[in-house]
Amino acid sequence: MRASGKLMVGNWKMNGSLAANASLVADILAGIDNVSFQAVVCAPFVYLSQLQSLLVGSTVALGSQDVSMHEAGAFTGEVSASMLRDFGVRYAIVGHSERRQYHGETDVLVASKAQRALAAGITPIVCVGESLAEREAGQTEAVVKRQLAAVIHANGHCISEIVVAYEPVWAIGTGRTATPEMAQQVHAVLRSQLQAATAHAERVSILYGGSMNAANAADLLAQPDVDGGLIGGAALKAPDFLSMLKAASC
Ligand code: PGA
């Protein structure tokens, strides 16, 4: 939810080790000097237990990178929302473009995952974003609206409890960032779509993601509808992540 400050989420993707995680978290915790924002780290499932211990008593919240659309049962390899709750997970990324692209996740499936997370008291971070071909064909708005519409449709009045992350696919891991104006334009579209669905659209944090880094974070975060960031590569380096948190506290 869009609380008082920005929401800054590190998406570690499939990176880390017991040793690397311990040192990254120690460096992050040592460098955080105020709490005017909410920081979150989304770790691989196998490290959630480790992260739960490392983050205990800190202001940094724990997140997962996915969640099953099913509640329990014969779903080999899946991890349920209630299992995530057992490990203190407060946020779950759903519908990341890498899941949509490499695992065939559809809008409807992503919407079910968001629903399952909400039912377990976990805030889903719903990712939307267009590919380069879609942007060049002038379809950006239509694509992100279609992706968000599925989640709105499945979640009804609970929609004010989600977080949205706009991540243009062409900007993820490429070093090519949307300009602050491009991000704001899409964020404003998403905000008005949320406004049409709920009287509490202002509560929804809309994050930008895609090559956000220490150099461009402040300008992106200065946009009126950019409520935080979903950060991949730069979240794996404590100094970079910390300087982005600093930008979020201004
Ligand atoms: P990036 O990844 O910051 O490395 O581009 C962002 C994301 O995929 O969430």
Residues whose N, C-alpha, C, O or C-beta is under 5 A from the ligand:
A	BS01	PGA	N11 A171 I172 G173 T174 G209 G210 S211 M212 L230 I231 G232 G233 A234
